[in-house]
Each structure stands twice: as C-alpha cells, then as structure tokens.
Amino acid sequence: MGRKKHIVNLSDEERSELEAFISTGEHRAEDIPRARILLKADEGLTDPAICEHLGCSISTPYRTRKAYSERGLAALHRRKPDRDYEPKLDGRGEAHLVALACSEPPEGHSRWTYQLLADRLVTLEEIDLESISRETVRQRLKK
C-alpha cells in the first residue's frame, strides 16, 4: 500500500473545534461528514476504514484530506472563498426579463417557458449575452 499524499495532523485546538462543530449548532448536512472524515483521518484510519465507518464513497476521504491540506479547516465548506461569481444579468437585464415574461408569449405558444425567455433574451440586441441558461432565468424570476 502506498503512502498517503495528504496527511491530516490536527492540532488540539482544531480537533476540539471539529468536535464542537459536529455536536453543536446548525450546519450544512454535507459539512458534518467532512469534519468526521478529518477526525478519523487524524486518528490514523485508512480511507477504506473511514468509508466503512461513515458510509461514504471511497474518493470522499481523499478529496477531504486534499482540501484540508490546501485550505485548512475552511475545507469543511465546499465553496472556495476566493471564487468570484459574476451575475449574468444586471438590474437592467432583470427588468427586461420581467417585462418580457409579463408580455404576450410568442405565436404558437400559450405561455412563456424558461427556455423561450432565455432564447429571446439572447436574441435581443439590448442585452449583451452570448448565452443564458433557463436556470438563470428561473432564479431571477423567482426573486
């Protein structure tokens, strides 16, 4: 068996923080198994043993150990804090979307669908978009 590439060595402070994280408070459901994986890996358990204890896939402990070695305890949370999300639609684009959704649907359709709205927004020259997904349209209309 090869050596582990990403070893977890928790300090006493990190260990107590993870134990408190697991036992108290309200946290996202996917964050708690990551905390348990780090605790088990610190105890020296192998990835297959961790999977057996926690009922996760074989790659989950490896990915969690790797994320911990790169980002520390911030690895409990899936999203990277430095990741930048650019909204596809600004305020003007959202207003145009709402106005379009409130207008009459195109001929041959009884109502607007998310995909029809997305396609129409792309074809309009007022908004500079190469593409927009129907999920973006759904989320903006949900607001």
Secondary structure, DSSP 4 states (H G I P E B T S, - for coil): -PPPSS-----HHHHHHHHHHHHSS---TTHHHHHHHHHHHHTT--HHHHHHHHT--THHHHHHHHHHHHHGGGGGSSS-TT-----SS-HHHHHHHHHHHHSPPPTT-SS--HHHHHHHHHH-TTS--S---HHHHHHHHH-
